[in-house]
Amino acid sequence: MNNTASQRTKTGTELVQDFIRVNGIDYVFGCPGTTETTFLAAIAGSSAKYVLGLTEPVVVGIAAGYSLATGRTALVSLHTYPGLASGMFNIRNAQLSGIPMLIMNGTEDSRFLIHNPVLGGPNTQLAATATKYQYEVRSIDELSVAMQRCWVQAGLQPTQPVFLSVPMNFMLSSTDRVTFKSTRIFDDVVSSSIATVVDALKSAKKLAVVSDYAVGWDHSVRALTNVAQALGADVWAAPYHVQGACDMLHPGFKGQLPDTTSDVRRILGSYDTILLLGDKIDTFTFTGDQAVPPGVTLIQITPATNQLGFDWPVDIGVVGDIEATLIAIAGLLGVDASATIKDTEAQVDVAALAAKYPASGPHASDALILAVLQQLDAAKAHVVTEGSSEDGIVQDMAVSLGFRNVYFSPRGGGLGWAMPLSVGLTLGGAQAVCFVGDGGAMFSLPAVWSAAAAKLPVVFVVFVNHEYRLLKDLWVQFMDTDFAKTKFVGLDFNDPALDLDAIMRGFGAITVSPPDADEVATVMREAKDRQGPTVLFINRER
């Protein structure tokens, strides 16, 4: 459909409003400053709702969660160089997670930039470190083309953030270049040589499938499960796979690959062929061996050319849409990619979990974590964690209970992702529960206010131990020392102790410290119907 302007010239303000209307944009996620005031005026007259974040990392995280929940590109507004710099770590998290967003940055009046003003800066140079395309508009005549280009580029594979810097005076300037079109993208490509890939898969003696985030983004978990079952393959989730990429209750699912290189190599070394679906086999620490054994046959299917063979030499590389390619492979194997998996789902053994995490003893608070998860629908609820010392426990429980939508740890390594991501997921229609440590929570506490302002029933479960416990554990591991005898520096915040209860209530949340599983059940039932966030504190001091 050609949405050509009905008048000869339009202002930048009118172009922004047209852009939002043509592309059906419901929300603009922003943290404004001086150079965004003219852009804010444009949004005020548009059909979109402005979602305010009190800090830039929170804004980007909320936008990322919304994109994950809806599959749509998010429109983000940040404030010139300082605001962009503040949000960069979550922009990088989004980039490495394959999340599409258009980040529009206000900057100084174009006539003033020659003087290197306070609110100017090398915006595109900074953005280049975490976005796949960057541009600063040089005249009002470029604005419509630049916005159209960036919107389309964000949604093309690899889906990632793109960046557009717009001088603030262009909102009030006029141009006759005013055309926008709603672009339908067809990228469901399948290699015509896919039969060669199927032959290689069928000839494998012991096959492992490693599923990365692209499988979850394409909603291809069922297709993957049917293909893996037909091939007799084991299925592993890639480390830091961002979102649900495997059927965790299927007997072919063997778990998430560890995040250390030697442990990954130990597991993958037991296979002669590995099928990697998506971007990469990511790892956290190097422990003496490369992650992928050089002797295995490695087949990679990815939707983006710049991801193919990027980390490891591959024997067969396929550039194609994950869902369409899995359907094509299933057809050549004589199976229905969309078939319901019958009689192969593992039964959830709640009694075994309860025995493993008892409500008494030195780790009694583990039972409270289990009680939270038991109140959720494993097929629909979204579980988000990031970098706390309890991540392993939450992951074990979530996998055992068969949760389909899980987001374990930020792929870009920057804390401050989980809380705003949960807000964005909920805004996009999902039911999200976020598990975060008290230290990690400090990176994105203002996300609680955004949830309260939008009246979203997000649940935040905060583990309280007044320390960066995970970093202490890593310190001991890296230095090969004894925990009790180690003098830790910079990893405690108990003097004075953080009053997170007061902080969370100040941001508009209801706060609870449930003493037992029964109270957890009550709190969770009430939280579902609350127009605003609920924070559950679980004491993990040792």
LODOVEX-518462 format. One line per 8 residues: number of its first residue (from 0); for each residue x, y, z of C-alpha. Coordinates in Angstrom, 1 decimal, m for minus. Example, Ala and Ser with C-alpha at 12.3 -4.5 7.8 and 13.67 -1.06 7.14 Angstrom:
0	12.3,m4.5,7.8 | 13.7,m1.1,7.1 $
//
This chain:
0	0.0,0.0,0.0 | 1.4,3.4,m1.0 | 0.8,5.9,1.8 | 1.8,9.0,m0.1 | 1.3,12.2,1.8 | m1.9,14.1,1.0 | m0.2,17.5,1.1 | 2.9,18.7,m0.8 $
8	5.1,19.4,2.3 | 5.1,18.2,5.9 | 7.1,19.0,9.0 | 9.3,16.5,10.7 | 6.6,16.3,13.4 | 4.1,15.2,10.9 | 6.5,12.7,9.3 | 7.0,11.0,12.7 $
16	3.3,10.8,13.2 | 2.8,9.4,9.7 | 5.6,6.9,10.3 | 4.0,5.6,13.5 | 0.6,5.3,11.8 | 1.8,3.6,8.7 | 3.8,1.0,10.6 | 1.1,0.4,13.3 $
24	3.4,1.3,16.1 | 1.6,1.1,19.4 | 4.3,2.2,21.8 | 7.3,4.5,21.9 | 9.8,3.6,24.7 | 11.7,6.6,25.9 | 13.8,8.4,28.5 | 13.8,12.0,27.3 $
32	16.2,15.0,27.5 | 16.4,18.5,26.1 | 17.0,17.4,22.5 | 13.9,15.1,22.6 | 11.4,17.8,23.4 | 10.4,18.4,19.8 | 10.2,14.6,19.3 | 8.0,14.3,22.4 $
40	5.7,16.9,20.9 | 5.4,14.8,17.8 | 4.6,11.7,19.9 | 2.0,13.6,21.8 | 0.0,14.1,18.6 | 0.5,10.6,17.4 | m1.5,7.4,17.8 | 1.3,5.8,19.9 $
48	1.5,5.7,23.7 | 4.7,6.9,25.2 | 6.2,4.4,27.8 | 8.5,6.4,30.1 | 11.5,4.8,31.7 | 13.5,6.6,34.4 | 16.8,5.5,33.0 | 18.0,4.5,29.6 $
56	18.9,0.9,30.4 | 15.4,0.3,31.7 | 13.9,1.8,28.5 | 15.9,m0.4,26.2 | 15.2,m3.5,28.4 | 11.4,m2.9,28.4 | 11.5,m2.4,24.6 | 13.4,m5.7,24.2 $
64	10.9,m7.5,26.3 | 8.0,m6.1,24.3 | 9.7,m7.2,21.1 | 10.3,m10.7,22.4 | 6.6,m11.0,23.5 | 5.1,m9.7,20.3 | 7.7,m10.4,17.6 | 7.6,m6.8,16.5 $
72	10.3,m4.1,16.1 | 10.3,m1.7,19.0 | 10.7,2.1,18.6 | 13.0,3.6,21.3 | 13.8,7.2,22.0 | 17.1,8.1,23.8 | 18.8,11.3,24.7 | 21.8,12.3,22.6 $
80	25.3,11.0,23.5 | 24.9,10.7,27.3 | 21.6,8.9,27.1 | 22.9,6.6,24.4 | 26.0,5.8,26.4 | 23.8,5.0,29.5 | 21.7,2.5,27.5 | 24.6,0.9,25.6 $
88	25.0,m2.3,27.7 | 21.3,m3.2,27.2 | 21.5,m2.3,23.5 | 24.4,m4.8,23.3 | 22.3,m7.4,25.1 | 19.6,m6.8,22.6 | 22.0,m7.0,19.6 | 23.5,m10.3,20.7 $
96	20.0,m11.6,21.4 | 18.7,m10.9,17.9 | 16.1,m8.4,19.1 | 15.0,m5.8,16.5 | 14.5,m2.2,17.5 | 14.9,1.3,16.0 | 16.7,3.6,18.4 | 16.1,7.2,17.6 $
104	18.4,9.7,19.3 | 17.8,13.4,19.5 | 20.8,15.7,19.1 | 21.4,19.4,18.9 | 20.1,21.8,16.3 | 21.9,20.9,13.0 | 23.0,24.6,12.7 | 24.8,24.4,16.0 $
112	26.6,21.0,15.6 | 29.6,22.7,14.0 | 30.4,24.2,17.4 | 30.6,20.8,19.2 | 27.8,21.8,21.6 | 27.3,20.2,25.0 | 24.3,18.1,23.8 | 26.1,16.9,20.7 $
120	28.6,14.1,20.3 | 29.8,11.3,18.1 | 26.5,9.4,18.4 | 26.9,7.1,15.4 | 30.4,6.1,16.4 | 29.2,5.1,19.8 | 26.1,3.3,18.5 | 28.3,1.4,16.0 $
128	29.6,m0.8,18.9 | 26.2,m2.4,19.5 | 23.9,m1.8,16.5 | 24.1,m3.2,12.9 | 23.4,0.1,11.2 | 23.8,3.8,12.2 | 23.0,7.1,10.6 | 22.7,10.8,11.5 $
136	20.2,12.7,9.5 | 21.8,15.7,7.7 | 18.7,17.5,6.5 | 15.0,17.4,6.8 | 14.8,16.0,3.3 | 16.6,12.8,4.5 | 14.3,12.1,7.4 | 11.6,10.0,5.7 $
144	14.1,7.9,3.8 | 16.2,7.4,6.9 | 13.3,6.3,9.1 | 12.0,4.0,6.4 | 15.4,2.5,5.9 | 16.1,1.9,9.5 | 12.8,0.3,10.2 | 13.2,m2.2,7.4 $
152	16.8,m2.9,8.3 | 15.9,m3.7,12.0 | 13.5,m6.4,10.9 | 15.9,m8.0,8.3 | 18.1,m10.9,9.4 | 20.0,m10.8,11.6 | 17.3,m8.9,13.4 | 19.1,m6.4,15.7 $
160	18.9,m2.8,16.9 | 19.6,0.0,14.4 | 20.4,3.6,15.3 | 19.2,6.9,13.9 | 20.3,10.3,15.2 | 18.0,13.3,14.4 | 18.8,16.9,15.1 | 16.0,18.4,17.1 $
168	15.2,21.3,14.8 | 14.1,18.9,12.0 | 10.9,18.3,13.8 | 9.9,21.8,13.0 | 11.4,22.0,9.5 | 9.4,21.1,6.3 | 10.0,18.9,3.3 | 8.2,17.5,0.3 $
176	9.8,14.1,0.7 | 7.1,12.6,2.7 | 6.4,9.0,1.5 | 6.2,6.0,3.9 | 5.2,2.5,3.0 | 4.4,m0.5,5.2 | 6.9,m3.0,4.0 | 6.0,m6.7,4.1 $
184	9.1,m8.8,4.4 | 9.2,m12.3,3.1 | 12.3,m14.1,4.4 | 11.1,m17.6,4.7 | 13.8,m18.9,2.4 | 14.9,m22.6,2.2 | 18.0,m23.8,0.5 | 17.3,m25.8,m2.7 $
192	20.0,m28.1,m1.6 | 18.5,m29.0,1.7 | 18.3,m32.7,0.7 | 22.1,m32.8,0.9 | 21.8,m31.6,4.5 | 19.2,m34.3,5.3 | 21.5,m37.0,3.9 | 24.3,m35.8,6.1 $
200	22.1,m35.8,9.1 | 20.7,m39.3,8.4 | 24.3,m40.6,8.0 | 25.4,m39.4,11.5 | 26.1,m42.2,13.9 | 25.4,m40.0,17.0 | 23.8,m36.6,16.4 | 23.4,m33.6,18.7 $
208	21.2,m30.6,17.9 | 22.2,m27.4,19.6 | 19.3,m24.9,19.6 | 20.0,m21.2,19.8 | 17.7,m18.2,20.2 | 16.6,m18.2,16.5 | 14.5,m21.3,17.1 | 12.5,m19.6,19.8 $
216	12.2,m16.4,17.8 | 10.7,m18.4,14.9 | 8.4,m20.4,17.2 | 10.0,m23.5,15.9 | 10.4,m25.6,19.0 | 7.8,m28.2,17.9 | 9.3,m28.5,14.4 | 12.7,m29.0,16.0 $
224	11.4,m31.6,18.4 | 9.7,m33.6,15.5 | 12.9,m33.5,13.4 | 15.1,m34.4,16.3 | 12.9,m37.3,17.2 | 12.9,m38.6,13.6 | 16.6,m38.5,13.5 | 17.1,m40.0,17.0 $
232	19.1,m36.9,18.0 | 19.9,m35.5,21.4 | 18.8,m31.8,21.8 | 20.8,m29.3,23.8 | 20.0,m25.6,24.4 | 22.9,m23.3,23.6 | 24.3,m21.4,26.5 | 22.6,m18.0,26.9 $
240	19.9,m18.9,24.4 | 17.8,m15.9,25.4 | 14.4,m17.5,25.1 | 12.7,m20.8,25.0 | 14.4,m22.8,22.3 | 13.7,m26.5,23.3 | 10.9,m28.7,24.6 | 12.3,m29.3,28.1 $
248	10.0,m32.2,28.8 | 10.8,m34.2,25.7 | 13.1,m37.2,26.5 | 15.5,m36.1,23.7 | 16.2,m32.8,25.6 | 19.5,m33.3,27.5 | 19.7,m29.8,29.0 | 21.4,m26.5,28.5 $
256	25.1,m26.7,27.5 | 27.4,m25.4,30.3 | 28.9,m22.0,29.9 | 32.6,m23.0,30.2 | 34.5,m24.0,27.1 | 36.0,m27.3,28.4 | 32.6,m28.5,29.7 | 31.0,m27.8,26.4 $
264	33.8,m29.6,24.6 | 33.5,m32.6,26.9 | 29.8,m33.0,26.0 | 30.0,m32.3,22.3 | 33.0,m34.6,22.0 | 30.7,m37.6,22.5 | 29.0,m36.9,19.2 | 30.3,m37.4,15.6 $
272	27.8,m34.8,14.2 | 26.4,m31.5,15.5 | 23.6,m29.5,14.0 | 23.7,m25.9,15.2 | 20.4,m24.1,14.7 | 21.0,m20.3,14.9 | 23.8,m18.0,15.7 | 26.4,m19.7,17.9 $
280	27.4,m21.8,20.8 | 28.1,m19.0,23.3 | 30.3,m19.5,26.4 | 31.1,m17.4,29.5 | 34.6,m18.4,30.5 | 37.6,m20.0,28.7 | 38.8,m23.0,30.6 | 41.6,m24.3,28.5 $
288	39.9,m25.9,25.5 | 37.9,m24.6,22.6 | 34.3,m25.4,22.9 | 33.7,m27.2,19.7 | 35.9,m30.3,19.1 | 37.6,m29.9,15.7 | 37.0,m33.6,14.7 | 33.2,m33.4,14.7 $
296	31.1,m32.8,11.6 | 29.5,m29.4,12.2 | 26.3,m28.4,10.3 | 24.9,m24.9,10.8 | 21.6,m23.5,9.7 | 21.2,m19.8,10.3 | 19.1,m17.0,8.9 | 22.0,m14.6,8.5 $
304	25.1,m14.8,6.4 | 27.3,m13.0,8.9 | 26.5,m15.6,11.5 | 27.5,m18.6,9.4 | 30.8,m20.2,10.4 | 31.6,m17.1,12.4 | 33.1,m18.9,15.4 | 34.0,m22.4,14.1 $
312	34.7,m23.9,10.7 | 31.6,m25.7,9.5 | 31.3,m28.7,7.2 | 27.9,m27.7,5.8 | 26.5,m24.2,6.1 | 22.9,m23.3,5.3 | 21.6,m19.8,5.1 | 17.8,m19.9,5.5 $
320	14.8,m19.3,7.7 | 14.9,m21.6,10.7 | 11.2,m22.5,10.7 | 10.9,m23.0,6.9 | 14.1,m25.0,6.8 | 13.0,m27.3,9.7 | 9.6,m27.9,7.9 | 11.5,m28.7,4.7 $
328	13.8,m31.2,6.5 | 10.8,m32.8,8.3 | 9.1,m33.2,4.9 | 12.1,m35.1,3.5 | 12.2,m37.2,6.6 | 8.5,m38.1,6.1 | 7.3,m36.5,9.3 | 4.9,m33.6,10.1 $
336	6.8,m30.7,11.6 | 3.6,m29.4,13.3 | 2.5,m32.8,14.7 | 1.6,m32.9,18.4 | 4.2,m34.9,20.2 | 2.3,m37.8,21.9 | 3.3,m40.2,24.7 | 6.8,m38.8,24.8 $
344	6.4,m36.0,27.3 | 8.2,m36.6,30.6 | 5.9,m36.5,33.6 | 6.6,m33.6,36.0 | 7.7,m35.2,39.3 | 6.8,m32.5,41.8 | 7.4,m34.9,44.7 | 10.9,m35.4,43.7 $
352	11.5,m31.7,43.4 | 9.9,m31.1,46.8 | 12.3,m33.7,48.3 | 15.3,m32.2,46.5 | 14.3,m28.7,47.8 | 12.8,m29.3,51.3 | 11.0,m26.7,53.3 | 13.2,m27.3,56.3 $
360	16.9,m27.4,56.9 | 19.8,m25.1,56.0 | 18.4,m24.3,52.5 | 14.7,m24.0,53.4 | 14.2,m20.9,51.3 | 14.7,m23.1,48.2 | 11.2,m24.3,48.8 | 9.9,m20.8,48.4 $
368	11.4,m20.5,44.9 | 9.7,m23.8,44.0 | 6.4,m22.5,45.4 | 6.5,m19.5,43.2 | 7.1,m21.5,40.0 | 4.3,m24.0,41.0 | 1.8,m21.2,40.9 | 2.6,m20.5,37.2 $
376	1.4,m22.1,34.0 | 4.5,m23.7,32.6 | 3.2,m23.5,29.1 | 2.4,m19.8,29.2 | 4.3,m18.0,31.9 | 7.7,m16.3,31.1 | 10.5,m16.9,33.6 | 13.3,m14.4,33.6 $
384	16.6,m14.6,35.6 | 20.0,m13.0,35.4 | 23.3,m13.7,37.0 | 22.3,m14.3,40.6 | 23.8,m17.1,42.7 | 20.4,m18.7,42.6 | 20.2,m19.0,38.8 | 21.2,m22.6,38.8 $
392	18.4,m23.5,41.3 | 15.8,m21.6,39.3 | 17.0,m23.2,36.0 | 16.9,m26.7,37.5 | 13.3,m26.2,38.8 | 12.1,m24.5,35.6 | 13.5,m27.3,33.4 | 12.1,m30.0,35.6 $
400	8.7,m28.3,35.6 | 8.7,m28.0,31.8 | 8.6,m24.2,31.4 | 8.4,m23.3,27.7 | 9.4,m19.6,27.9 | 12.6,m19.0,29.8 | 15.2,m16.2,29.7 | 18.3,m17.2,31.5 $
408	21.0,m14.5,31.9 | 21.7,m11.7,29.5 | 23.6,m12.8,26.3 | 25.6,m9.6,26.2 | 26.8,m10.0,29.8 | 25.3,m6.7,31.1 | 23.3,m7.0,34.3 | 20.2,m4.8,34.4 $
416	18.3,m6.8,31.7 | 16.0,m9.1,33.6 | 13.8,m6.6,35.4 | 12.9,m4.3,32.5 | 12.7,m7.3,30.2 | 10.0,m8.7,32.4 | 8.1,m5.4,32.3 | 8.2,m5.4,28.5 $
424	7.1,m9.0,28.2 | 4.1,m8.2,30.4 | 3.3,m5.1,28.3 | 3.4,m7.4,25.3 | 0.7,m9.7,26.8 | 2.9,m12.3,28.6 | 2.8,m13.3,32.2 | 6.3,m12.6,33.5 $
432	8.0,m13.5,36.7 | 11.6,m12.1,37.3 | 14.1,m13.7,39.6 | 17.0,m11.4,40.5 | 19.5,m10.9,43.3 | 19.6,m7.9,45.5 | 22.9,m6.8,43.9 | 21.7,m7.4,40.4 $
440	18.5,m5.5,41.1 | 20.4,m2.3,41.7 | 21.2,m2.1,38.0 | 17.6,m1.5,37.0 | 15.4,m0.8,40.0 | 13.5,2.0,38.2 | 11.9,m0.7,36.1 | 9.6,m1.2,39.0 $
448	8.3,2.3,38.6 | 7.6,1.7,34.9 | 5.6,m1.4,35.8 | 3.6,0.6,38.4 | 3.0,3.5,36.0 | 1.7,1.1,33.3 | m0.3,m0.9,35.9 | 1.4,m4.1,34.9 $
456	1.1,m7.2,37.1 | 4.8,m8.1,37.0 | 6.2,m10.3,39.8 | 9.8,m9.7,40.9 | 11.3,m12.3,43.2 | 14.4,m10.7,44.9 | 17.0,m12.8,46.7 | 18.5,m10.9,49.6 $
464	22.0,m11.7,50.8 | 23.6,m8.3,50.9 | 26.5,m9.5,48.8 | 27.6,m10.3,45.2 | 27.6,m14.0,46.1 | 28.0,m15.2,42.5 | 31.2,m13.1,42.1 | 32.5,m14.6,45.4 $
472	31.9,m18.1,44.1 | 33.7,m17.2,40.8 | 36.6,m15.6,42.7 | 37.1,m18.8,44.7 | 36.9,m20.8,41.5 | 39.3,m18.7,39.4 | 41.8,m18.3,42.3 | 41.5,m21.9,43.5 $
480	41.1,m20.7,47.1 | 39.0,m21.6,50.1 | 35.8,m19.6,50.5 | 36.0,m19.3,54.3 | 39.6,m18.0,54.3 | 39.3,m15.6,51.4 | 39.3,m11.8,52.1 | 36.8,m10.5,49.6 $
488	37.0,m6.9,48.4 | 34.2,m4.8,47.0 | 31.6,m7.6,47.1 | 29.6,m6.8,50.2 | 26.9,m4.1,50.7 | 25.7,m4.8,54.2 | 27.1,m1.7,56.0 | 24.8,0.0,55.7 $
496	22.3,m2.7,54.6 | 20.1,m1.9,51.6 | 16.5,m1.2,52.5 | 15.1,m2.7,49.3 | 11.7,m3.0,50.8 | 11.4,0.8,51.2 | 12.9,1.4,47.8 | 10.5,m1.0,46.0 $
504	7.5,0.5,47.8 | 8.8,4.0,46.8 | 8.7,2.9,43.2 | 5.0,1.8,43.6 | 5.3,m1.9,44.2 | 3.5,m4.1,46.8 | 6.2,m5.9,48.8 | 6.0,m9.2,50.7 $
512	8.4,m11.5,52.5 | 6.4,m14.8,52.5 | 7.4,m17.1,55.4 | 6.2,m20.3,53.7 | 4.8,m21.9,50.6 | 1.2,m21.3,51.6 | 1.8,m17.6,51.9 | 3.6,m17.7,48.5 $
520	0.5,m19.2,46.9 | m1.7,m16.5,48.3 | 0.7,m13.7,47.2 | 0.9,m15.1,43.7 | m2.9,m15.4,43.3 | m3.3,m11.8,44.4 | m0.4,m10.6,42.2 | m2.1,m11.9,39.0 $
528	m5.1,m9.6,39.5 | m3.1,m6.6,40.7 | m2.8,m3.5,38.6 | 0.9,m3.0,39.4 | 4.0,m4.9,40.4 | 4.5,m7.2,43.3 | 7.9,m7.9,44.9 | 8.6,m11.1,46.9 $
536	11.7,m11.0,49.0 | 13.4,m14.3,49.8 | 16.2,m14.2,52.4 | 19.3,m16.1,51.2 | 21.8,m14.9,53.8 | 24.2,m17.7,54.9 $
//
